[in-house]
Amino acid sequence: MNTFDKIRRFCRVFRIILGIVLIGVGVYLNNAWFYLGIVPLIAGLTNFCPLCIFSKKCST
């Protein structure tokens, strides 16, 4: 496993955790901003990096 694969795996786990935390905080605070957590959660679950579209520097 090369370094790129390790970083990609870390980023995927990080996006999933970030999405869950944002949704949890939004629900706890009864705030509609928890919808913001859906983006990193879906990106992590589908292993899709939205920044790759704009940066054109990483492969999906």
C-alpha angles and dihedrals in degrees: 000000000000128000094262091057091050092051091046092051091048092049092050093052090043092053092050093049092045091051093050092047093049092049091047094050092046093050092045092051091042090235128144090225089088086086086074088069092062092073098060091037093056091041090054096044094049093040090234122142112208091196091062089070092059102033098043087201101106133053124236 
